[in-house]
Amino acid sequence: MAEWRFLFLIDHLKVTGEERNLKGTLYTDGRPPTPDDILKFLRSSGFDVDFSDREHMVFFRGGDDPLEIRVVKIGNEEREHDDAALMAILEQFRKRDPAIGG
């Protein structure tokens, strides 16, 4: 099982400046989440939305209180830790060897 964290921007379209960032977590069988997985997550979280742009994961709710939700980042928790560990190791080499910028 893989844990995927994503950041999404909510824009209340009728209210100027009413945007906020929220985070979500999805669990999959190891594969990245699909747009349908994210749509299901948003709906289960109380957002009555549909796709506005499926390819770019933009969701929309019309009516009296229109809303747009954009997924701005998706990451796998394990991969983020691996990347951070790798960067820490690389930074150690860089500090010791002036030939590569240290």
Residue frames as qw, qx, qy, qz and C-alpha x, y, z in Angstrom:
[[0.000, 0.890, 0.456, 0.000, 0.00, 0.00, 0.00],
 [0.435, 0.189, 0.013, 0.880, 1.30, 3.47, -0.90],
 [0.114, -0.779, -0.421, 0.449, 0.48, 6.78, 0.73],
 [0.356, 0.423, 0.320, 0.769, 0.04, 9.74, -1.61],
 [0.138, -0.668, -0.366, 0.633, -0.20, 13.26, -0.29],
 [0.320, 0.493, 0.431, 0.685, -1.48, 16.09, -2.39],
 [0.076, -0.414, -0.241, 0.875, -1.95, 19.81, -2.08],
 [0.185, 0.569, 0.663, 0.450, -4.98, 21.43, -3.62],
 [0.025, -0.076, -0.082, 0.993, -6.10, 25.04, -4.05],
 [0.071, 0.644, 0.760, -0.039, -9.73, 25.92, -3.43],
 [0.054, 0.007, 0.127, 0.990, -11.01, 29.09, -5.07],
 [0.182, 0.645, 0.667, -0.325, -14.47, 30.40, -4.09],
 [0.378, 0.308, 0.459, 0.743, -15.10, 32.13, -7.39],
 [0.091, -0.835, -0.421, -0.342, -17.72, 34.63, -6.19],
 [0.478, -0.863, -0.020, 0.161, -15.53, 35.99, -3.39],
 [0.488, 0.763, -0.305, 0.294, -12.42, 37.91, -4.45],
 [0.065, 0.628, -0.653, 0.419, -9.32, 36.70, -2.67],
 [0.775, -0.291, 0.392, -0.401, -11.07, 33.72, -1.12],
 [0.776, 0.350, -0.525, -0.012, -8.52, 31.03, -1.90],
 [0.560, -0.616, 0.513, -0.209, -6.99, 28.50, 0.43],
 [0.467, 0.393, -0.790, -0.057, -4.63, 25.57, 0.24],
 [0.820, -0.316, 0.311, -0.363, -5.61, 22.24, 1.74],
 [0.090, 0.433, -0.892, -0.089, -3.85, 18.91, 1.96],
 [0.901, -0.020, 0.033, -0.432, -5.22, 15.45, 1.37],
 [0.199, -0.423, 0.883, 0.038, -3.95, 11.89, 1.71],
 [0.868, 0.199, -0.157, -0.426, -4.91, 8.93, -0.46],
 [0.496, -0.365, 0.787, 0.036, -3.89, 5.31, -0.11],
 [0.758, 0.432, -0.287, -0.395, -3.48, 3.15, -3.20],
 [0.977, -0.086, 0.184, 0.063, -2.14, -0.29, -4.03],
 [0.651, -0.308, 0.335, 0.607, 1.21, 1.27, -4.99],
 [0.394, 0.481, 0.462, 0.632, 0.15, 3.06, -8.15],
 [0.038, -0.028, -0.102, 0.994, -0.24, 6.84, -8.36],
 [0.316, 0.504, 0.636, -0.492, -3.79, 8.07, -7.74],
 [0.242, 0.401, 0.648, 0.600, -5.96, 8.55, -10.81],
 [0.167, -0.213, -0.053, -0.961, -8.12, 11.63, -11.42],
 [0.637, -0.391, -0.497, -0.440, -11.11, 9.47, -10.49],
 [0.625, -0.272, -0.583, 0.443, -9.45, 8.55, -7.16],
 [0.184, -0.041, -0.240, 0.952, -9.03, 12.23, -6.37],
 [0.393, -0.294, -0.320, -0.810, -12.60, 13.05, -7.46],
 [0.689, -0.392, -0.603, -0.090, -13.89, 10.31, -5.14],
 [0.490, -0.197, -0.469, 0.708, -11.74, 11.69, -2.29],
 [0.035, -0.110, 0.026, -0.993, -13.03, 15.25, -2.82],
 [0.547, -0.350, -0.437, -0.623, -16.65, 14.09, -2.93],
 [0.696, -0.368, -0.596, 0.160, -16.22, 12.01, 0.23],
 [0.379, -0.151, -0.342, 0.847, -14.76, 15.12, 1.87],
 [0.083, 0.705, 0.523, -0.471, -17.94, 17.08, 1.17],
 [0.063, 0.486, -0.315, -0.813, -17.01, 18.83, -2.08],
 [0.655, 0.485, 0.564, -0.133, -19.80, 18.28, -4.63],
 [0.091, 0.704, -0.414, -0.569, -17.59, 18.76, -7.70],
 [0.880, 0.372, 0.288, 0.068, -17.10, 17.35, -11.17],
 [0.630, -0.094, 0.323, 0.700, -14.21, 17.56, -13.62],
 [0.250, 0.886, 0.011, -0.391, -13.56, 20.87, -15.28],
 [0.478, 0.694, -0.531, -0.086, -10.26, 19.68, -16.79],
 [0.974, -0.216, 0.041, -0.048, -9.58, 16.00, -16.15],
 [0.793, 0.386, -0.210, 0.422, -6.05, 16.02, -17.61],
 [0.229, 0.512, -0.362, 0.745, -4.88, 18.85, -15.31],
 [0.411, -0.387, -0.761, 0.320, -7.02, 17.69, -12.35],
 [0.129, -0.070, 0.135, -0.980, -9.20, 20.78, -12.11],
 [0.101, -0.464, -0.878, 0.058, -12.60, 20.33, -10.48],
 [0.133, -0.187, -0.095, -0.969, -15.61, 22.64, -10.51],
 [0.006, 0.530, 0.807, -0.262, -18.91, 23.20, -8.72],
 [0.002, 0.401, 0.350, 0.847, -21.41, 25.57, -10.29],
 [0.335, -0.681, -0.651, 0.014, -24.56, 27.12, -8.86],
 [0.200, -0.950, -0.132, -0.201, -24.97, 29.99, -6.42],
 [0.465, -0.791, 0.385, 0.102, -21.61, 29.34, -4.74],
 [0.838, 0.493, -0.226, 0.063, -19.22, 28.32, -7.55],
 [0.610, -0.649, 0.442, 0.107, -16.01, 26.65, -6.55],
 [0.739, 0.557, -0.379, 0.027, -12.86, 25.59, -8.38],
 [0.735, -0.552, 0.386, 0.078, -10.37, 23.09, -6.97],
 [0.620, 0.664, -0.418, 0.028, -6.94, 22.58, -8.55],
 [0.908, -0.332, 0.079, 0.245, -4.52, 19.86, -7.52],
 [0.192, 0.933, -0.304, 0.027, -1.14, 21.61, -7.40],
 [0.113, 0.574, -0.801, 0.128, 1.14, 18.86, -6.06],
 [0.958, -0.166, -0.048, -0.230, 1.04, 15.10, -5.58],
 [0.208, 0.621, -0.732, 0.189, 3.79, 13.15, -3.87],
 [0.871, -0.171, -0.459, -0.024, 4.50, 9.74, -2.47],
 [0.545, -0.804, 0.196, -0.135, 5.57, 9.83, 1.19],
 [0.887, -0.229, 0.264, 0.303, 8.20, 7.12, 0.76],
 [0.647, 0.504, 0.161, 0.549, 9.72, 8.80, -2.27],
 [0.062, -0.925, 0.060, -0.370, 9.86, 12.17, -0.49],
 [0.695, -0.662, 0.275, 0.049, 11.82, 10.59, 2.36],
 [0.856, 0.091, 0.279, 0.426, 14.14, 8.87, -0.12],
 [0.403, 0.759, 0.096, 0.502, 14.73, 12.18, -1.91],
 [0.317, -0.905, 0.162, -0.234, 15.48, 13.99, 1.35],
 [0.824, -0.428, 0.313, 0.199, 17.92, 11.27, 2.44],
 [0.760, 0.352, 0.246, 0.489, 19.65, 11.31, -0.93],
 [0.168, 0.884, 0.004, 0.437, 19.96, 15.11, -0.85],
 [0.555, -0.797, 0.230, -0.057, 21.48, 14.94, 2.66],
 [0.861, -0.144, 0.326, 0.362, 24.09, 12.42, 1.48],
 [0.575, 0.598, 0.201, 0.521, 24.92, 14.50, -1.60],
 [0.125, -0.950, 0.050, -0.281, 25.25, 17.62, 0.55],
 [0.736, -0.596, 0.265, 0.178, 27.87, 15.87, 2.71],
 [0.773, 0.147, 0.325, 0.525, 30.02, 15.09, -0.34],
 [0.297, 0.821, 0.186, 0.451, 29.60, 18.60, -1.66],
 [0.376, -0.917, 0.105, -0.081, 30.85, 20.16, 1.57],
 [0.767, -0.449, 0.351, 0.293, 34.00, 18.03, 1.57],
 [0.657, 0.138, 0.471, 0.572, 35.12, 18.38, -2.04],
 [0.027, 0.676, -0.011, -0.737, 35.92, 21.91, -3.25],
 [0.112, -0.128, 0.728, 0.664, 36.15, 20.59, -6.80],
 [0.092, -0.460, -0.801, -0.372, 32.38, 20.08, -6.89],
 [0.201, -0.670, -0.225, -0.678, 31.36, 23.26, -5.14],
 [0.701, -0.600, -0.380, 0.062, 32.05, 22.45, -1.48]]
